[in-house]
Amino acid sequence: MIDFYRTWTERLPSLSDGYIYDENGNLQSTRFTFQHLKKSLKNFARGELNENEKILLLPGIRGVGKTTLLMQLYNVEKIARIENDTELMKAISLIDERLYIDVAKLSLEGISLNEFFKFYEYIRGLHFEKLKRKCLLLIDEIHYDSKWGLFLKTLFDRTAGHKNILIIATGSSALQLRINPDLARRTSTIEMYPLSFTEYMMLKHSNPPSKNIGNELFTIVFKSRNPRELYSNALELSTSVQRYFSTIPSNALPDYLEVGGFPFTLSMTNKIKSIELIKNVIDSMIIKDVVTLKKFNTQSLNKINQLLYLIANSDKISYEKLQQSLRIPEFRTIDSLIEVLEQAGILLRINSYGKGYGSTRKTPKFLFISPSLRTGIIDNRYTTAIEGKKLEDYFVLLYRNNLKSELSAKLSYDIARGGADFILSMRDTLNIMIEVGFNKESVDQLKTTDKKIKSGYGIVFGSKSIEIIDDTYVKLPLEYFLLL
């Protein structure tokens, strides 16, 4: 333990430099999540954190920048100087203890979290129960310790009498599945997702849209009282939207939709190499995450890549077709494989809307949490039939990132032929039907679904102009969709 701790602390400065600086020696840009966590650091320094904010969990799929984020927090004063954030600099000066630890490295050495932090208390002369100075603990890949939940619960209970500790821990997307009720009451969770288009524009091109545009669009699209109000307000904002898109490179959107979902691709100019790295991320998720979530026999495990390819290369696919193509005798096995891909954060299941579509098995729609994942799986070989799936994947990302929580909305789709891509069902029984596509002008799919829903309005994203049809369906350019 002594040897590990000494070696770790000696190498940590150079290790962290490799994450926070680019190849030209410039500080890497920070994700939106970092700005949120800066507020937590300031509140922590001022003693203003709530009890359930002392432990922050950051789950997310591989490659979204969780380790880089923790390293940036570990070296936060360097970023604060660049940003000229005097308030943050003052807060940092009040934090006496700061440690970053990678639990994967601990696991490799056969050291548990509990053992390591007992030693840490001893070597630093600390008692977590009686902390008199501020202590920031940054714990990476915490899921590598099988007892991580019990460790955090115990640490929370030991520090219940003061506000001198802040723990920020990252883990796999399935982290939340293993949080027991006792721990859930003691923690806050901020899931990290792949990059949105606006975040990509900020990090890749240093050209984000103004925050006001995004907020206004969100309110216009999802909180308008009726379609007419949505239409008129969208018209008023059109000049601002057009002005912004006139400033971005012509290849920005296709590049983003193909490989821009992951921060590690931002500095790369070779798209083929970017795709290879994305494929490596997918393989890592299968090897290191999927197999730990549920036990499968070797034959079933070997079907995962083929299953992902079938889903990625199809518009709609039935369980029966999956069963035949994969030659898996039981629906239960296919269900289990898909479920574990959902738990790992790769897929999102969209169920069909309502009831009454007959007695046949309802096949959900399966989409990826980022269009970049689909690109990696099919090696960027999009056919005309699935080109629009990039935008459906992107809508799923928007839904998981903020629509679900901000609107308390349930997402479904119309399983009927010629039905809407998505249906957002709100708390007040309002349903918003949504179609997305490149050069999408028809509202026929919205009309088909509207016969079943009878409560709400429809939006087509992908039109060349802003129009309202029958005072019920609003057509908006794709640019509006990308800025949400």
Buried (B, 14 or more C-beta within 10 A) or exposed (E): BEEBBEEBEEEBEEBBEEBBBEEEEEBBBBBBBBEEBBEBBBBBBEEEBEEEBBBBBBBBBBBBBBBBBBBBBBBBBBBBEEBEBEEBBEBBEBBEBBBBBBBBBBBEEEBBBBEBBEBBBEEEEBEBEEBEEBBBBBBBBBBBBEEBBBBBBBBBEBBEEEBBBBBBBBBBBBBBEBBEEEBBEBBBEBBBBBBBBBBBBBBBBEEBBEEEBBEBBBEBBBEBEEBBEBBEBBEEBBEBBEEBBEEBEEEBBEBBBBBBBBBBBBEEEEBEEBBEBBBBBBBBBBEBBBBBBEEBEEEBBEBBBEBBBBBBBBEEBEBEEBBEBBEBEEEEBBEBBBBBBBBBBBBBEBBBBBEEEEEEEEBBBBBBBBBBBBBBBBBBEBEEEBEBBBBBBBBBBBBBBBBBEEBEBBBBBBBBEEBBBBBBBBEEEBBBBBBBBEEBEBBEBBBBBBEBBEEBBBBBBBBEEBBBBEEBBBBBBBBBBBBB
